[in-house]
Amino acid sequence: MQKYILISVAILFNFVLSAQTGRTFFSLNGEWEFEQTDKAFPPKKFTRKIPVPGLVHLAKPKIDEYHKFFKRPDGSQMEEQYNFLNRDYTPKYNWYRKTIEISSSESGREAFISIKKSQYVTQIFVNGIDVGSSVECYTPIEFPVTHALKYGQANEILIKTGDRAWLPSHTPGSIDKEKVHYLSGIWDDVELSFTGRLRAHKALMLPSVANKNITAKIMIRSLYPPQMLFADQMFDSCFMQIDVHEQKSNKKIASKKITASVKRDNLTEISTIIPLDDFRCWNPDDPFMYKAIITVYDGKSKSDVKEINFAMRDFGKQGKHFTLNGEKIYLRGSNITLQRFFEDPECSDLAWNKEWVTKLMSELPRRAHWNTMRICVGTVPDFWYDIADQAGIMLQNEWFYWQNHGWNDQTRTEFYNWVWSDGNHPSIVIWDAINENWDDYIGNTLIPELKILDPTRIWDTGYMTGDEMANDEMDEPHPYRALTLMHPKELNDYFEANPYNLGKLDEWSGFEGILNAASPQLVNEYGWIWLWRDGSPSKLTVNNYNFFLGEEATPEQRRELQAYWLQLETEWLRCERSLAGVLAFCHLTNNYGFTGDWFIDNIKDLKPAPVFQWFQHAFSPTAVFINLTDERYTKHIEAHKPGESLIFNLIGINDNKFHTNGNIRLQIFDSKGNSIYSDSMKIKINAFGKTFVPVQLKLPDKEGAYLLTAEYSDETITKPVISRRYLKVGDKNTNFEYYNLKPL
């Protein structure tokens, strides 16, 4: 009884606090009762507790087949993909229950229950009454519950979520051939709210920096009964006021009043333009935020108030490059596959830990000079986007759509809801409909419709290009080098016939289509050199590591190869100035999956692997890279003769809109780390430019393994940016030992 009273007091306090806003609401987040059943009947008793938001793996005591969802393999074995239909667990129904008391002061108002994200197939009961169900997993679901509530007394809320196995065929997405298990549950915020009969159901604040205005699109939900008899009223007059404030200072900068006619028991979309005289643009260096307060009046009574956070920013394209607020910008970053991370035995509740997510999404990307993240094969909880908004991190926001799945009508419904629900986040600059696939309906019918709803962003459609789409706004090439699933002997034969010059920055054989494309090319995957956090190869890279290092290689040796490989491939991609952006794959994923991320040890600590340290150099906005093929890991390069001349180019690049003047220091280190050669030179790199610096130097007279480095510095960076290449001098069959330089 004491616990029950505490809940009631908290709810009443929230009502009082919000009484002047037109909408009263309170969060249903927190601890719920929980149970699983084999059949679609509620359990007779609840024996577990579970946090909301979260997924079913967070239930305590643990769900019965927990160990099947979170297997820790003894070692890594080569595996190319997984068929979801080969399930090794028993699909269950998941039941959440919470009892609350609602103040009698809310009687007479319209009540809604909202769940931002819940998977898979969600059904809600209030006091035994079925108030609605939904198959949507990545967009908010909302149901009216006024008819089911009891005021001044206890109310039971019961929510059922199903297993991925029961998601109907018509739902779009939710298949990933590099996932094994799909956890269900309520994985974003849950809320109960009360308004008058005219409710601001959805709202989009669409900015235009170029036109100095905001287009406000508001969907009004009328809760008046529909016309039942001839001459009954069908429409009502709705008055709205929209006030725009700076988010932090609360300073009002604009206001607009509008009147519209809304249809009873229906949704009515209203659009208006709000001019702005003076404002600050959102960008990675100044993520300035605004808020819009939308007040809805029913006659003279305040019926609802909805607050929307947004920002003033334009994102578009010009030629083969993207623009932010009218200026050219290069995208640099990585990927997050949260749905895969949910399979990680160490994922726990980290996805809902704001401190942890802030470090992942803001602090670490900034350290690596990343300004962009791709939310890959599946969306994230809403507060992740809030963090990106505040951090100035741009996002390519991708639907959970890889293998073809879903029917056109449902895809249209969910994609429209997706844009309405996420479209106020300035961090989202690209809507990404599909990963590595094609769909004519999405590319040529649905996206043109959605561009009318939201013209402020670019759309990506997987591997569809201008050959398949009437309006191809961008492409996402995945130039994996040395991509192969062959065994080491086959690899040796393959590389003899197709040598890969790792580190040669101007070699684009086989990828000419990327260079010749007319649309912006955003490389958001490359590498194929993944490791698990203990230094073991991932499922897709076992044979690659065995070929380059042998089966007895240590975790340290693999991490060194990975860091070097990805540094050189990042340099290769960034030197091609026609690319609109470069995003490495992958910043976060399942530790025991087909790929891997850039961390070691327990993921809760977010301890970066060596590759991340070298990304800080390879992704520097200004840098100088060495244009030479690696001589340590590639097996086709002849060793140099002692004392011979080495002739090559240094390539300077600049992602800034201003030119830079910098200094380069060249050094050669022997296998012990002693500097045996040093030289300095100056370089000017034009805005968004690329500069070649020819170099000729004399190699050491002594046979051995050497490391060549180029350290670049200028006034825009805090520490030197290092590019490196391993060199062989002498007999190529000699078993050389190399100096492994630690990044600054």
SULJOWO-V121245 format. One record per backbone hydrogen bond with DSSP energy under -0.5 kcal/mol. CO is the residue of the C=O (numbers start at 0). NH is the residue of the N-H. If there is no record, write none. Layout:
co-><CO/CO>
nh-><NH/NH>
This chain:
co-><0/1/2/3/4/5/6/7/8/9/10/11/12/13/15/17/23/25/29/31/32/33/33/34/36/38/44/47/48/49/51/54/55/59/62/64/64/65/65/70/81/82/84/88/92/93/94/95/96/97/99/101/102/103/105/108/109/110/110/111/112/113/114/116/116/118/119/120/121/122/123/123/124/125/128/128/131/133/140/142/144/144/145/149/152/154/154/155/155/156/157/158/159/160/162/163/167/168/169/174/174/175/176/177/180/181/183/184/184/185/188/189/189/190/191/192/193/194/196/196/198/198/201/203/203/204/205/207/207/211/212/213/213/214/214/215/215/216/217/217/218/218/219/219/220/220/223/228/233/235/236/237/238/239/240/240/241/242/242/243/243/244/245/250/253/255/257/259/259/261/262/265/267/269/271/272/273/279/282/285/285/288/289/290/291/291/292/292/293/293/294/295/295/296/296/297/300/300/302/303/305/307/309/310/311/313/315/317/319/320/321/322/323/326/328/330/331/331/332/333/334/334/335/335/336/337/339/340/343/346/348/349/351/352/353/354/355/356/357/357/358/361/362/363/364/365/370/371/372/372/373/373/374/380/380/381/381/382/383/384/385/386/387/387/391/393/394/394/394/395/395/396/397/398/399/400/402/404/406/407/408/409/410/411/412/413/414/415/416/417/418/421/423/424/426/426/428/429/429/430/430/431/433/433/436/438/439/440/440/441/444/445/446/447/448/448/449/453/455/457/459/460/461/464/464/470/472/474/476/476/477/479/481/486/487/488/489/490/491/492/493/498/499/500/501/502/502/503/505/507/510/510/511/512/519/519/520/520/520/521/522/525/529/531/532/535/537/537/538/540/541/542/543/544/544/545/549/553/554/555/556/557/558/559/560/561/562/563/564/565/566/567/568/569/570/571/572/574/575/579/580/581/583/583/586/587/589/592/593/597/599/601/602/605/606/608/608/609/610/611/613/613/614/616/620/622/624/625/626/639/640/643/644/645/647/648/649/649/650/651/652/655/659/659/660/661/662/663/664/665/666/667/667/668/669/673/673/676/678/680/682/684/685/688/690/692/694/696/696/699/703/705/706/707/708/709/709/710/711/712/713/719/720/722/724/725/726/727/728/730/733/737/738>
nh-><4/5/6/7/8/9/10/11/12/13/14/15/16/17/18/20/193/191/51/49/96/46/47/94/92/40/46/33/59/31/29/57/58/48/65/67/68/68/69/72/83/85/86/90/36/160/34/158/32/156/154/151/105/106/108/110/194/144/145/192/142/190/140/186/187/184/161/161/133/159/130/131/157/128/125/130/123/121/114/112/147/148/148/152/101/99/156/126/157/97/124/95/122/93/165/166/170/405/406/401/402/178/81/593/182/163/55/118/186/53/115/27/28/113/25/111/23/109/198/222/200/220/218/205/216/206/214/211/212/275/207/215/273/205/216/217/271/203/219/269/200/201/221/267/198/222/264/231/263/261/298/259/296/257/242/294/255/244/292/252/253/290/249/245/243/241/239/237/261/235/265/221/219/217/215/274/213/311/285/282/287/246/309/244/293/307/242/294/295/305/240/302/303/238/298/300/297/302/195/295/293/291/289/312/281/324/322/320/520/317/328/315/326/323/321/581/370/371/583/373/586/587/337/375/340/341/342/343/346/349/351/352/353/356/357/358/359/360/361/362/363/365/366/367/369/368/393/333/374/395/335/375/397/383/384/384/385/386/387/388/389/390/391/392/393/372/396/428/429/374/397/431/377/400/173/434/401/172/410/411/412/413/414/415/416/417/418/419/420/421/422/424/425/427/394/428/457/396/431/432/459/398/435/461/462/442/443/444/445/446/448/449/450/451/451/452/453/456/314/430/432/463/475/467/468/472/519/521/523/524/479/482/483/490/491/492/493/494/495/496/497/500/501/503/629/504/627/506/507/510/513/514/515/516/474/521/522/579/580/523/582/584/537/534/600/531/540/541/78/544/545/546/547/548/549/549/552/557/558/559/560/561/562/563/564/565/566/567/568/569/570/571/572/573/574/575/575/576/578/330/522/332/334/585/597/336/592/538/539/608/606/604/605/607/599/611/612/613/614/615/616/617/618/619/654/652/650/627/648/729/643/698/646/696/694/626/651/692/624/690/622/687/661/684/714/682/712/680/710/678/708/675/676/706/672/669/675/667/665/663/661/659/688/653/651/649/647/645/698/642/728/726/668/724/666/711/722/664/720/662/716/721/711/709/707/630/705/639/703/733/735/739/740>
